Amino acid sequence: MREYDAVYLGGQWRPVRDAQVLEVENPATEEVIGKVPLASAAETAVAVSVARRALDGWSGTPIEERLAHLSRLHAALATRHEEMTRTIVAEVGAPVSFARTAQVGAPLALVASYLEVLREFAFTERVGAGMVVKEPLGVVGAITPGNYPLFQAIANGIPALAAGCTVVLKPAETAPLSAFLLAEAADEAGLPPGVFNVVPGLGTTAGEALVTHPDVDVVSLTGSTRTGRRVSELAAGTIKKVITKLGGKSANVLLQDADLKRAVTEGVASAFANSAQTCTAWTRMLVHTSHFDEVVELAAEAADSYTVGDPTCEETSLGPLLCAAQRRRVLGCIAEGLDDGARLVAGGTERPDGLEVGYYVRPTVFADVRPDMLIARQEIFGPVLSILPYTDEEEAIRIANDSVYGLSGAVWSADPERAMAFARRLQVGQVQINGAQTDLLIPFGGRKQSGNGLELGRYGLEKFLQAKAIHA
Ligand code: NAD
């Protein structure tokens, strides 16, 4: 059991008197595994004021010094790799082998990539007859989701710190423990007091207090589109910059000449990664009618091959969902898919065999899904894959782009030019062709209701900077 009675503010663990306590649940066992204090709006305002006081010093720190601080933070995180893995397995329910790499290894690599970007970045450039200096935007309120808690804390926090901003992080209620480990690492790294602060709290109290505070210059939110809407409305009162990275319903398009076996195996893996609690999950598979039956069979086989269960076992490939409410929502979507007449070919609403406790859902695949069905439109955030038929590429493009979201997508074809032409027509932030690896220096972001913020590489850094023109 991890119990905390303090929040990390101004370089100190500050006890929160009479705080409401948030019990953190292990979604696999439904047992309480941690307790953290819920910061009130007043506590959050204290965090903002210490971050504001630290801003002048931190933003004026020479880059070499900032790099040294962040390198020490990277080292302090690296020594906690296994501890963070265990914590995330317990609070998120992510299978341990996945957690070690995607939930902890990836954020460590992300810190390293931002160090590289910071080393090379030109904060001053000559443009025409003038000069442009890029200055930190100020105090950043970082609000993060529970599905990849460490990755998102790093993705929102580290580029802000690298830019010279100070940060108040509000982690998700569902998975706040890894933020405490991050604060411990920041403390060990000796970041100057107030530069990085953590206020665990509810979205409606601590979150809204950050968003509406006049001394917060930027809100950097990763979360659902619903929260993005609310946060944008609230932030309008102080005209602050709002960076949003929101939901998705990504299409995985198998063109007629695709390597079907590979496209389906990797497509199902993307759809179900982290129990499908992944913003970029390819949850709509678009398949030409000539291959439809073959693909449905392959996808059902792939889904049935998942080992669902205890996330602490190295062999487990699908853990539980984050919380009871999320499980209820996902089961509701599966029921709606059945009511709408989609054909269930794997999974369903019953509990997986032998798992009477925990927020588990069977890996579920629907065939004969129409674009107007809820399971084709809504971000379900649970292991539910919808397979939709198309008759030609024009129809495939129409279906793929017929979404309020525009986060990510995939195309498979034996012909690289055909795949590239199709990828360019997708209205999304990123496309993977034939399962290509992603790169931490290439921008990641969304379009439409998937948000406006870019992450990774110099794009991730630049969004925390303001260009100032100097004419001399
Ligand atoms: P959520 O929107 O419920 O919560 C996200 C964060 O916002 C939490 O910290 C929450 O406390 C806070 N919040 C909620 N209401 C708030 C309010 N009124 N004011 C201020 N803060 C508030 O999302 P979640 O369930 O934790 O995460 C899942 C969502 O995040 C999915 O939609 C997923 O696609 C999205 N996501 C997007 C990306 C991306 O990069 N685009 C990455 C990860 C997750």
Residues whose N, C-alpha, C, O or C-beta is under 5 A from the ligand:
A	BS01	NAD	I143 T144 P145 G146 K170 P171 A172 E173 G201 L202 G203 T204 G207 E208 T222 G223 S224 T225 T227 R230 K245 L246 G247 G248 C279 S450
